[in-house]
Amino acid sequence: MNPLSQEKIDAIAAVCRRYGVSRLESFGSACTDDFDPNRSDLDFLVEFPPGSDLGPWLARFLELKEALTQLLGRPVDIVMGSALRNPWFRREAAKTRRVVYDASQMPQMAS
């Protein structure tokens, strides 16, 4: 069971736009047959545009995590893509990474 139905993807995109996310990717069990709807959390890699102000104490990052947790109704872990320094973690995440939101692929709204 994939916990990220199209309905959820659309809502996630709205959250990403609200928090200025440039790219969001899911990884881990949610992208495999190992996902257990009764106990699995959701893992995301997030990227913000270069130079983004995430606020004091990374408030914007933490608010994004809380918004995704509430929207998806289960625990969410988010990792900034720039923090993928551990080669083992980077390699393991790469095995299951799936793009959920990419601002560069979204139609631009008319001003």
C-alpha positions in Angstrom: 0.0 0.0 0.0 1.4 3.3 -1.0 0.6 6.0 1.6 1.1 8.8 -0.9 -2.1 8.6 -3.0 -2.6 11.3 -5.7 -5.0 13.1 -3.4 -2.2 13.3 -0.8 0.4 14.3 -3.4 -1.7 17.3 -4.3 -2.1 18.3 -0.7 1.7 17.8 -0.1 2.4 20.1 -3.0 0.3 22.8 -1.4 2.2 22.4 1.8 5.5 22.6 -0.1 4.5 25.8 -1.8 3.4 27.3 1.6 6.8 26.6 3.1 8.9 27.5 0.1 10.2 23.9 -0.6 12.0 23.5 -3.9 12.0 19.7 -3.9 10.6 16.9 -1.7 11.4 13.3 -2.1 10.1 10.3 -0.3 12.5 7.4 0.6 12.5 4.3 2.8 9.7 1.9 3.4 7.0 4.2 2.0 8.6 3.5 -1.4 8.7 -0.2 -1.0 6.4 -3.2 -0.3 7.8 -3.1 3.3 5.5 -0.2 4.2 3.2 -1.1 7.1 0.2 1.2 7.4 -0.1 0.4 11.1 3.4 1.3 12.2 5.6 2.8 9.5 6.6 6.4 9.5 7.2 8.5 6.4 10.7 9.7 5.5 11.4 12.7 3.3 14.4 14.5 1.9 13.7 18.2 1.5 15.5 21.0 -0.4 14.9 24.7 0.0 16.2 27.2 -2.5 19.7 28.4 -1.9 19.9 31.2 0.7 16.4 30.4 2.1 15.8 31.9 5.5 14.5 29.0 7.6 13.9 31.3 10.6 15.3 31.2 14.1 16.1 27.6 15.3 15.0 26.3 11.8 11.4 27.2 12.6 10.3 26.9 9.0 11.8 23.4 8.7 10.1 22.2 11.9 6.8 23.7 10.9 7.0 21.8 7.6 7.6 18.6 9.5 4.5 19.3 11.7 2.3 20.2 8.7 3.3 17.0 6.9 2.7 14.9 10.0 -0.8 16.4 10.5 -1.6 16.0 6.8 -0.5 12.4 6.5 -1.7 11.3 10.0 1.5 9.5 10.9 5.0 10.3 12.1 7.2 12.1 9.6 10.9 12.4 9.5 12.5 15.0 7.2 16.1 15.4 6.3 17.7 18.2 4.4 19.3 17.0 1.2 22.4 19.0 2.0 22.8 16.9 5.2 23.4 13.7 3.2 27.1 13.5 4.0 27.1 9.9 5.4 27.9 7.7 2.3 26.1 4.7 3.7 22.9 6.7 4.4 23.1 8.5 1.0 23.5 5.1 -0.8 20.6 3.5 1.1 18.3 6.5 0.5 19.1 6.5 -3.2 17.8 3.0 -3.5 14.2 4.1 -2.8 14.1 7.8 -3.5 11.0 9.1 -5.3 10.2 12.7 -6.2 7.0 13.9 -4.5 7.3 17.6 -5.3 9.6 19.5 -7.6 8.9 23.3 -7.8 10.8 23.5 -11.1 8.3 21.1 -12.7 5.2 23.0 -11.5 3.4 25.4 -13.8 4.1 29.0 -12.9 1.1 31.0 -11.6 0.3 34.2 -13.4 0.9 37.3 -11.3 
